[in-house]
Amino acid sequence: MDIRKEYLEFFKNKGHEVISSMPLVPDDPTLMFTNAGMVQFKDIFTGNIPAPKNKRATSCQLCIRAGGKHNDLENVGYTARHHTLFEMLGNFSFGDYFKEDAIAYAWEFVTVNLSLPIEKLWVTVHNSDDEAFNIWSKYISKDRILKFGDKDNFWSMGDTGACGPCSEIFYDQGEEHFNGPEDKMGGDGDRFLEIWNLVFMQYERTKSGELLALPKPSIDTGMGLERVIAIKEGVLNNFDSSNFKPIIETLEEVANKKATKENIGSYRVIADHLRATSFMLSQGILFGNEGRPYVLRRILRRAIRHGYLIGLRKPFMAKLVDTLVNIMGGHYVELKENSNYIKEQLTLEEERFFKTIDLGMSLFSEELSNTKDIFSGSVAFKLYDTYGFPLDLTQDMLKDRGLEVDLVKFEELMKNQKAMAKAAWKGSGDSANGGDFKTLIEKYGLNEFVGYTNISYSSKIVALLDENFSEVEALKNQKGWALLDKTPFYATSGGQNGDIGAIEFDSTNIMVLETSKFHNLNLSKIDVKDIGISKNQIVKAVVVNRYEIAKHHSATHLLQSALKMVLGDSVSQAGSYNDDLKLRFDFTYPKAMTPDQINEVEDLVNSMINRALVGVVEELPLEEAKKKGAIAMFGEKYGDIVRVISFGGDVSVEFCGGTHVKNSADIGSFYIIKESGVSAGIRRIEAVVGASAFKYTKEQINKLALLQTEFKSNDIISGVKKLKQEIKELKHELQNAQSKTSTPINEELINDTKLIVSVIENGDLKKIVDDSKNANEKVAILLLQAKDDKVLITAGSKNTPIKAGDWVKQIATILGGNGGGRADFATAGGKDTTKMEEAKEAAILWAKDNL
């Protein structure tokens, strides 16, 4: 039985519109991840925007609870029902049906469609909700309806706003399986399993705490798919269901070890974390040190640690991805489409952590043997800062032993450590945090974008807002926002920068500074000078930067096609930005492109431009667009009808809501000005076209002329050869300096940067650093030397992101010292000569993480 499909079909037949799962990164600045099915309807429930025409909706929403206020991470592997990623089935009423129908629908689905026996079902309601109690008594015996207080059966979105009582359906898994003191209705045991929660949104809580009745009460429900699947399959643990068991069985093959009662927790953690990391990667979240990327890294490292416990010493997560795709890829096609990328990213990140886990586990075990009551906060910090162990990973390792970390000391060190990984994160969402957009939409409706076919348009100003988004009748000598009934100005979205231009009337020009979207309202920010502007005026709206933006945006599409031709189909877009001056395109690829690859991509794009490929815009049903081969953007949510942009038939076919040229020849010329790394497995290309390409060409010609002047010859090649000879001589001097030391200097090439970290017994550290910087275009070097029971540290950096001052300060703490300096050169001292090798390894790891 496909419960997901059964549920959505059931509510579709009850008049609900089936809404696809929204991205895991929500359009909500208060949330780190989408953590419930109602998140995408939050603005409707809070009244920020009006309800849609169809006031009934149903969805199966992918959710993550592994960061911020909503975090189940520490419970995964220890309970039968907690997951970092899960699917929430829900049905919603926006001021349409209420308790009577919501309860009837829930009961019908549970008892008829799922065929769950009535004698196994229990219901809870709020102790003040007699209405819900009486409705439920039509379906189930009153002695099986329990009343609870606010803690268990009252829901609110925050301290103020929409709220109301809720009612939960529980399934009795059997006294024969669970008979502890908490295995009772209302207890914390697992016998009675909550499967469905119905929230009756009927009040608005004011700042004073008063509950006011809403004029149009609503319904928000949620049913956990993983729990229901386990019940239907007759298993008492979600991880024993078909959602997880195949992954665990594949892991047993990879580890060549069967799960046992003692280690089954590790297998379950890995199965759960595979799902979370795979979906996060498939939706464009990348590994990093802050916010969502850090949560992704933290989840994977927890999985690696559990793999380590069952004997795995090499990357293994990618070997489980195909099994996950077989389970969930049918419904979530992005999982299947991006499976190769997911495997690649998992493996790269695993390789990074496996290099340090041995050292970290050794330090952990050493400290653990000396721990009686509380684990050292200093060691926990060192595990975090030097070996990449997140704090909660250390806490997780201590949990089975009943120990805790000295958090006071840990937090003290975190605050004092300038190079720490910051815990702060930035949400995403609409650009405005204020403004009564619901009232604006109800009064004026959504305005119409006419900019696909017009760059100037006679429009009516239907509303004006000041900079605080309060509606005003007129603006004068101030900045504000204009709502035009029909606007040619494109609002920032999809990687395309919003339009600028002018609003003209009576020989007056008012500058349009930017254009943005707020709850689907297209608003243009204007700068009004002496002559004011008023509501209801008829004006001419004129876009001034459109053509150059369109050139860069269309070139981005051609670039993606060229990259796939040169680097392979596994290349996927990981972000983009286009304005009238440049384009930026981020894509998945595990290493730096070679000069030949860059040239080939550049030549391919220019070939596409020169072939004058016709641009075609179509609005197609989603499935038809996919069959046509249209490329989708990671993490984007698409409606039933999508806009598809193609050039040359099938040369480039993409989903896109942006503006484009009508023919590739309009782009002019295309030059790649930079190829660089953004993060592990993500590369970035920056390029220019059109007027910017012409400017770039002129700059290169001028530089060539300057070089000819510098060399006093038109033969620049000879001048370069002369410089190379000087560099060769400098390298020879460096070799002589190295030969005077009693230990060899270790070198390693990271992308195009030379990394040198060594312990030097004899020699002038400053001279070796200076010679290395003179002899290399890109170099990061750190040297350690024991002298008079102290340790000297000297570091240098040239054309790298590494700041020498931060580097030496980081390493000096390991040696019991301190120091600092400039970004290109710094020195420090330490007191503990016994830890020089440890400091050397830490310096290498720190450098690799920052290159």
URCOR-V971922 format. One record per backbone hydrogen bond with DSSP energy under -1.0 kcal/mol. CO is the residue of the C=O (numbers start at 1). NH is the residue of the N-H. E is the energy in kcal/mol with one decimal. If there is no record, write none. Layout:
BEGIN
CO:NH:E
CO:NH:E
END
This chain:
BEGIN
1:3:-1.3
2:6:-2.7
3:7:-2.6
4:8:-2.1
5:9:-2.5
6:10:-2.2
7:11:-2.1
8:12:-1.8
9:13:-2.1
11:16:-2.4
12:15:-1.5
17:58:-2.3
24:34:-2.4
26:28:-1.7
28:31:-1.7
34:64:-2.4
36:39:-1.3
38:41:-1.5
39:42:-1.5
41:45:-2.2
42:46:-2.8
43:48:-1.5
43:49:-1.7
55:94:-2.6
56:17:-2.2
57:92:-3.2
58:19:-3.1
59:90:-2.4
61:88:-2.9
63:86:-2.0
65:72:-2.8
70:67:-1.4
72:75:-1.3
73:76:-1.0
75:78:-2.0
75:79:-1.1
80:238:-1.9
84:65:-2.3
86:63:-2.9
87:225:-2.3
88:61:-2.9
89:223:-2.9
90:59:-2.1
91:221:-1.2
92:57:-2.1
93:95:-1.0
93:219:-2.1
98:102:-2.7
99:103:-2.7
100:104:-1.8
101:105:-3.1
102:106:-2.1
103:107:-2.6
104:108:-2.4
105:109:-2.5
106:110:-2.5
107:111:-2.6
108:112:-2.5
108:113:-1.2
109:114:-2.6
110:116:-2.3
117:120:-1.8
118:121:-1.9
120:172:-3.1
122:170:-3.0
123:146:-2.9
124:168:-1.3
125:148:-2.4
126:129:-2.0
128:130:-1.5
129:133:-1.9
130:134:-2.7
131:135:-2.0
132:136:-2.7
133:137:-1.8
135:138:-1.6
136:139:-2.2
136:140:-2.1
141:144:-2.2
142:145:-1.7
144:123:-2.4
146:125:-2.4
148:127:-2.4
149:153:-2.6
150:154:-1.0
153:166:-1.8
155:164:-2.5
161:205:-2.7
162:157:-1.5
163:203:-2.4
164:155:-3.1
165:200:-2.8
167:198:-3.4
168:124:-2.3
169:195:-2.9
169:196:-1.4
170:122:-2.1
171:193:-2.8
174:177:-1.2
174:178:-1.6
180:183:-1.5
182:184:-2.0
182:189:-2.3
184:187:-2.8
191:173:-3.2
193:171:-2.4
196:169:-2.8
197:222:-1.9
198:167:-2.6
199:220:-1.8
200:202:-1.3
201:218:-2.3
202:214:-2.5
203:163:-2.1
204:212:-2.7
205:161:-2.2
206:209:-1.6
210:206:-2.6
212:204:-2.3
218:201:-1.8
219:93:-1.9
220:199:-2.8
222:197:-2.4
223:89:-2.8
224:228:-1.8
225:229:-2.5
226:230:-1.9
227:231:-2.2
228:232:-2.7
229:233:-1.9
230:235:-2.4
231:234:-1.3
237:240:-2.3
238:241:-1.7
241:244:-1.4
241:245:-3.1
244:248:-2.0
245:249:-2.5
246:250:-2.2
247:251:-2.4
248:252:-2.0
249:253:-1.5
250:254:-2.3
251:255:-2.9
252:257:-1.7
260:264:-1.8
263:266:-1.1
263:267:-1.2
264:268:-2.3
265:269:-2.3
266:270:-2.2
267:271:-2.2
268:272:-2.5
269:273:-3.0
270:274:-2.2
271:275:-1.4
272:276:-1.8
273:277:-2.6
274:278:-2.3
275:279:-2.2
276:280:-2.4
277:281:-2.4
278:282:-2.4
279:283:-1.1
280:285:-2.3
281:284:-1.9
290:294:-1.3
291:295:-1.9
292:296:-2.5
293:288:-1.2
293:297:-2.2
294:298:-2.7
295:299:-2.5
296:300:-2.2
297:301:-2.5
298:302:-1.7
299:303:-1.9
300:304:-2.6
301:305:-2.2
302:306:-1.7
303:307:-2.0
304:308:-2.6
305:309:-1.6
306:310:-1.0
307:312:-2.7
308:311:-1.5
316:319:-1.1
317:320:-2.0
320:324:-1.6
321:325:-2.7
322:326:-2.2
323:327:-1.4
324:328:-2.8
325:329:-2.5
328:332:-2.4
332:335:-1.7
333:337:-2.8
334:338:-1.7
336:339:-1.3
338:342:-2.6
339:343:-2.5
340:344:-2.2
341:345:-2.6
342:346:-2.6
343:347:-2.3
344:348:-2.2
345:349:-2.2
346:350:-2.6
347:351:-2.6
348:352:-1.4
349:353:-1.8
350:354:-3.0
353:356:-1.4
353:357:-1.8
356:360:-2.5
357:361:-3.1
358:362:-2.1
359:363:-2.1
360:364:-2.5
361:365:-2.7
362:366:-2.2
363:367:-2.3
364:368:-2.7
365:369:-1.9
368:371:-1.5
375:406:-2.4
376:380:-2.0
377:381:-2.0
378:382:-2.1
379:383:-2.8
380:384:-1.8
381:385:-3.5
382:386:-2.6
382:387:-1.1
383:389:-2.9
390:394:-1.6
391:395:-2.6
392:396:-2.0
393:397:-2.0
394:398:-1.5
395:399:-1.2
398:403:-1.9
399:402:-1.6
404:375:-3.0
405:407:-1.8
406:410:-2.0
407:411:-3.0
408:412:-1.8
409:413:-2.2
410:414:-2.2
411:415:-2.3
412:416:-1.6
413:417:-1.2
417:420:-1.5
435:437:-1.4
436:440:-1.6
437:441:-2.7
438:442:-2.7
439:443:-2.5
440:444:-2.8
441:445:-2.0
448:487:-2.8
450:453:-1.1
450:454:-1.1
455:543:-3.4
457:541:-3.1
459:539:-3.1
460:462:-1.0
460:485:-2.4
461:536:-3.6
463:483:-2.7
464:472:-2.6
465:481:-2.9
466:469:-2.2
470:466:-2.4
473:535:-2.5
475:533:-2.3
478:528:-2.3
480:526:-2.6
481:465:-2.6
482:524:-2.1
483:462:-2.1
483:463:-1.3
485:448:-2.3
487:450:-2.5
490:499:-2.7
493:496:-2.1
495:578:-2.5
496:493:-1.7
500:544:-1.9
501:512:-2.6
502:542:-3.0
503:510:-2.3
504:540:-2.6
505:508:-2.1
508:505:-2.0
510:503:-2.4
511:527:-1.8
512:501:-1.7
514:525:-2.7
515:492:-2.2
516:523:-2.6
518:521:-1.8
521:518:-2.2
523:516:-2.5
524:482:-2.8
525:513:-2.7
526:480:-2.1
528:478:-1.1
529:477:-1.9
533:475:-2.4
534:537:-1.4
537:461:-2.7
539:459:-2.8
540:504:-2.9
541:457:-2.0
542:502:-2.5
545:549:-1.6
546:550:-3.0
547:551:-1.9
548:552:-2.0
549:553:-2.7
550:554:-2.6
551:555:-2.2
552:556:-1.6
553:557:-1.3
554:558:-1.9
555:559:-2.6
556:560:-2.1
557:561:-1.7
558:562:-2.4
559:563:-2.7
560:564:-2.0
561:565:-1.8
562:566:-2.1
563:567:-3.4
564:568:-1.3
568:571:-1.6
572:588:-2.2
575:586:-2.9
577:584:-2.6
578:497:-2.9
582:579:-2.1
583:687:-2.1
584:577:-2.3
585:685:-2.6
586:574:-3.1
587:683:-2.8
594:598:-2.4
595:599:-2.5
596:600:-2.3
597:601:-2.5
598:602:-2.5
599:603:-2.6
600:604:-2.4
601:605:-2.4
602:606:-2.2
603:607:-2.2
604:608:-2.4
605:609:-2.2
606:610:-2.6
607:611:-1.5
609:612:-1.5
613:664:-2.9
614:648:-1.6
616:646:-2.4
618:644:-3.5
620:642:-3.3
621:625:-2.4
622:626:-2.0
623:627:-2.1
624:628:-1.6
625:630:-2.1
626:629:-1.3
631:655:-2.4
633:636:-1.8
640:622:-2.9
642:620:-2.6
643:656:-2.4
644:618:-2.5
645:654:-2.4
646:616:-2.9
647:652:-1.5
648:650:-1.6
652:647:-2.2
653:631:-2.1
654:645:-2.9
662:615:-3.0
663:666:-2.1
664:667:-1.8
667:690:-1.6
671:688:-2.1
674:686:-2.5
676:684:-3.1
679:682:-2.4
681:589:-2.1
682:678:-2.8
682:679:-1.2
683:587:-2.4
684:676:-2.5
685:585:-2.7
686:673:-2.4
686:674:-1.5
687:583:-2.3
688:671:-2.2
689:692:-1.2
689:693:-1.0
690:694:-1.9
691:695:-2.2
692:696:-2.5
693:697:-2.4
694:698:-2.3
695:699:-2.2
696:700:-2.0
697:701:-2.2
698:702:-2.4
699:703:-2.4
700:704:-2.2
701:705:-2.1
702:706:-2.2
703:707:-2.6
704:708:-2.3
705:709:-1.9
706:710:-2.7
707:711:-2.9
708:713:-1.9
714:716:-1.5
715:719:-1.1
716:720:-2.4
717:721:-2.3
718:722:-1.9
719:723:-1.9
720:724:-2.5
721:725:-1.8
722:726:-1.7
723:727:-2.3
724:728:-2.3
725:729:-1.9
726:730:-2.1
727:731:-2.5
728:732:-1.8
729:733:-1.9
730:734:-2.1
731:735:-2.5
732:736:-2.0
733:737:-2.1
734:738:-2.6
735:739:-2.3
738:741:-1.6
748:755:-3.7
750:753:-2.7
753:750:-3.2
754:780:-2.6
755:748:-1.9
756:782:-2.7
758:784:-2.2
764:768:-2.3
765:769:-2.5
766:770:-2.8
767:771:-2.9
768:772:-2.1
769:773:-2.2
770:774:-2.1
771:775:-1.9
778:754:-2.4
779:798:-2.5
780:756:-2.8
781:796:-2.6
782:758:-1.7
783:794:-2.2
784:760:-3.5
785:792:-3.3
787:790:-1.1
790:787:-3.3
791:830:-2.1
792:785:-1.9
793:828:-2.3
794:783:-2.9
795:826:-2.2
796:781:-2.5
798:779:-1.6
803:807:-2.3
804:808:-2.6
805:809:-1.7
806:810:-2.2
807:811:-2.1
808:812:-2.5
809:813:-1.1
812:817:-2.9
813:816:-1.1
815:831:-2.7
815:832:-2.2
818:829:-2.1
820:827:-1.5
822:805:-1.2
823:804:-2.9
824:797:-1.9
825:822:-1.6
826:795:-2.7
827:820:-1.8
828:793:-2.6
830:791:-2.4
832:835:-1.2
833:836:-1.0
835:839:-2.5
836:840:-2.3
837:841:-2.4
838:842:-2.3
839:843:-2.3
840:844:-2.0
841:845:-2.3
842:846:-2.7
843:847:-2.1
844:848:-2.4
845:849:-2.1
846:850:-1.0
847:851:-1.0
END
